[in-house]
Amino acid sequence: MTLQDKTVNKYSNDIKKNLKVSLKMKTRIMNDLNADINARREAGETIDEIIADMGTPQEVANGFNSELADCESKGSTWRYVFLGLAILSAICFVLSVVSYLIQTPYTIGSMTKNETSAFVAQVNHRVPFWVTLPFSIGCLMEYFLLKWKNCGTKKHYGLIAIMSVAAILFFVGDLIRWSISYYIELESTMHVTKGNLRIDSIMSAVKSLLYPGFWLPIITLIVSIRQRKIDISQKL
């Protein structure tokens, strides 16, 4: 081991001793720090030049401690509220699906063709698939956003963005299904013109966009995209 290698090891160890972060974060910092030092040495810089540029071990450690103070503190307690809402809405989703699967076959067996169409439309109209599942996903994503705060990685926020988009697409897709079912139900039970039926169905669909199952995933999508641009690795 050369003198410069010994100097690097001592410098790294002194920084590590002064870091006041979790063991996991400390390991990550030191891996990135050593990789950066080695890259600069390979580029031709001496260890004395690197140390002069980076600062004393205490200065380097204090910089990390200050930058990562929020990451080491506990996340907002509000995250448990969103976690509870995610679990409750997921249970509602499962119950609504089970109710639909159990109710539909037995009831349809004793109906005429027209009655069957009206019944299926009515059940589809009432089953809140498009409300509960996207809302549950949105709450779960909000839970993780509050847990990670500003300290997640690009992969973390990328996953939240993907799940948020999936929730939005599910909401919109099932909202279209619901609107068609609602149209069929009105057509089979009310004597109104098709033009009025279309307008009523469209207005009901537009009002549904005010549900949190739609806008909550949009919020988590926007936040995750913004946070993904501020990767925690940029602080290291």
C-alpha positions in Angstrom: 0.0 0.0 0.0 1.4 3.3 -1.1 1.6 6.5 1.1 -1.2 8.0 -0.9 -3.4 5.0 -0.4 -2.8 5.2 3.4 -3.7 8.9 3.3 -6.9 8.1 1.4 -7.9 5.5 3.9 -7.2 7.8 6.9 -9.2 10.6 5.2 -12.1 8.3 4.5 -12.1 6.8 8.0 -12.1 10.3 9.6 -15.1 11.3 7.5 -16.9 8.1 8.4 -16.3 8.7 12.1 -17.9 12.1 11.9 -21.0 11.1 10.0 -24.1 11.2 12.1 -26.4 9.2 9.8 -27.8 5.7 9.7 -25.4 2.8 8.9 -27.1 2.2 5.6 -26.7 5.9 4.6 -23.2 6.0 5.9 -22.2 3.0 3.8 -23.7 4.6 0.7 -22.0 7.9 1.3 -18.6 6.3 1.8 -19.0 4.1 -1.3 -19.8 7.2 -3.5 -17.1 9.3 -1.8 -14.4 6.7 -2.4 -15.5 6.1 -5.9 -15.3 9.9 -6.6 -11.8 10.1 -5.0 -10.5 7.1 -7.0 -11.9 8.6 -10.2 -10.1 11.9 -9.5 -6.9 10.1 -8.7 -7.1 8.2 -12.0 -7.7 11.5 -13.8 -4.3 12.7 -12.5 -5.1 14.6 -9.3 -3.0 14.0 -6.2 -4.7 13.1 -2.9 -3.4 16.4 -1.4 -5.2 18.3 -4.2 -8.4 16.3 -3.7 -8.4 16.9 0.1 -7.7 20.7 -0.4 -10.7 20.9 -2.7 -13.1 18.8 -0.6 -12.1 20.1 2.8 -11.2 18.6 6.1 -12.9 15.3 7.2 -15.0 17.3 9.7 -16.1 19.8 7.1 -17.1 17.0 4.6 -19.0 15.1 7.3 -20.8 18.2 8.6 -21.9 19.0 5.0 -23.5 15.5 4.7 -25.0 15.7 8.1 -26.6 19.0 7.3 -27.9 17.9 3.9 -29.3 14.6 5.0 -30.7 15.7 8.4 -34.3 15.5 7.0 -33.6 12.0 5.6 -32.6 10.7 8.9 -35.6 12.0 10.8 -38.9 10.1 10.9 -41.4 10.8 8.1 -44.6 12.7 8.6 -47.1 10.9 10.8 -49.8 11.8 8.2 -48.5 8.9 6.2 -50.2 6.5 8.5 -53.5 8.2 7.7 -53.0 7.6 4.0 -51.9 4.0 4.7 -55.1 3.4 6.6 -57.2 4.9 3.8 -55.4 2.8 1.3 -56.2 -0.4 3.2 -59.8 0.5 3.8 -60.4 1.5 0.1 -58.7 -1.7 -1.0 -61.0 -3.7 1.2 -64.0 -1.9 -0.3 -62.7 -2.7 -3.8 -62.3 -6.4 -3.0 -65.8 -6.5 -1.4 -67.4 -4.8 -4.4 -65.7 -7.2 -6.8 -66.8 -10.2 -4.8 -70.4 -8.8 -4.6 -70.5 -8.3 -8.3 -69.2 -11.8 -9.1 -71.6 -13.5 -6.7 -74.7 -11.4 -7.5 -74.6 -11.3 -11.3 -74.7 -15.0 -12.4 -77.5 -16.0 -10.0 -79.7 -13.1 -10.8 -79.2 -13.2 -14.6 -80.3 -16.9 -14.7 -84.0 -16.0 -14.1 -84.2 -12.9 -16.4 -85.1 -12.2 -19.9 -82.6 -10.8 -22.3 -83.8 -7.2 -21.8 -84.0 -7.6 -18.1 -80.5 -9.0 -18.1 -79.0 -6.0 -20.0 -80.7 -3.6 -17.6 -79.6 -5.6 -14.5 -75.9 -5.8 -15.6 -75.9 -2.1 -16.5 -77.4 -1.3 -13.1 -74.8 -3.4 -11.2 -71.9 -2.0 -13.2 -73.2 1.4 -12.5 -73.3 0.8 -8.8 -70.1 -1.1 -8.3 -67.4 1.5 -7.4 -64.4 -0.2 -9.1 -63.3 3.0 -10.7 -63.4 4.9 -7.3 -61.9 2.6 -4.8 -58.9 1.0 -6.5 -57.3 4.2 -7.9 -57.9 6.0 -4.6 -56.3 3.1 -2.8 -53.2 3.3 -5.1 -53.1 7.1 -4.7 -53.2 6.8 -0.9 -50.5 4.2 -0.9 -48.2 6.3 -3.2 -48.8 9.3 -0.9 -47.8 7.1 2.1 -44.4 6.4 0.5 -43.9 10.0 -0.6 -44.4 11.2 3.0 -42.2 8.4 4.3 -39.3 9.1 1.9 -39.9 12.9 2.0 -37.2 14.4 -0.3 -34.8 11.5 0.2 -35.9 8.8 -2.2 -34.0 7.6 -5.2 -34.9 8.0 -8.9 -36.1 4.3 -8.8 -38.3 5.1 -5.9 -40.0 8.0 -7.5 -40.1 6.3 -10.9 -42.1 3.5 -9.3 -44.5 5.9 -7.8 -44.9 7.7 -11.1 -45.7 4.4 -12.9 -48.2 3.3 -10.3 -49.9 6.7 -10.4 -50.2 6.6 -14.2 -51.7 3.0 -13.8 -54.2 4.3 -11.3 -55.2 7.2 -13.6 -55.6 4.9 -16.6 -57.7 2.5 -14.6 -59.9 5.3 -13.4 -60.5 6.7 -16.8 -61.0 3.3 -18.4 -63.4 2.0 -15.9 -65.2 5.4 -15.9 -65.9 4.9 -19.6 -67.3 1.4 -18.8 -69.4 2.9 -16.0 -70.7 5.7 -18.3 -71.8 3.2 -21.0 -73.5 1.1 -18.3 -75.2 4.2 -16.9 -76.4 5.1 -20.4 -77.9 1.6 -20.9 -79.6 1.7 -17.5 -81.2 5.0 -18.2 -82.2 3.9 -21.7 -83.9 0.8 -20.3 -85.7 2.5 -17.4 -86.5 6.0 -18.6 -88.3 7.3 -21.7 -86.0 10.1 -22.8 -84.3 11.0 -26.1 -80.9 9.5 -26.8 -79.5 13.0 -27.0 -80.5 13.8 -23.5 -79.2 10.4 -22.4 -75.8 11.2 -23.8 -75.7 14.6 -22.2 -76.7 13.1 -18.8 -74.1 10.4 -19.1 -71.3 12.8 -20.1 -72.2 15.2 -17.3 -72.2 12.4 -14.8 -68.7 11.3 -16.1 -67.4 14.8 -15.8 -68.6 15.2 -12.2 -66.9 11.9 -11.4 -63.5 13.5 -12.3 -63.9 15.5 -9.0 -63.5 12.2 -7.0 -60.2 11.8 -5.1 -59.7 8.5 -7.0 -58.8 10.6 -10.0 -57.0 13.7 -8.7 -55.0 12.0 -5.9 -53.0 9.8 -8.3 -52.4 13.0 -10.5 -50.9 14.8 -7.5 -48.7 11.8 -6.6 -47.6 11.6 -10.3 -46.6 15.3 -10.3 -44.8 15.1 -7.0 -42.9 12.0 -8.0 -41.8 13.5 -11.3 -40.5 16.6 -9.5 -38.7 14.6 -6.8 -37.2 12.3 -9.4 -35.3 15.3 -10.8 -33.9 15.9 -7.4 -32.3 12.5 -6.7 -30.8 12.0 -3.3 -27.6 10.9 -5.1 -27.1 14.5 -6.1 -26.5 15.4 -2.5 -23.8 12.8 -2.1 
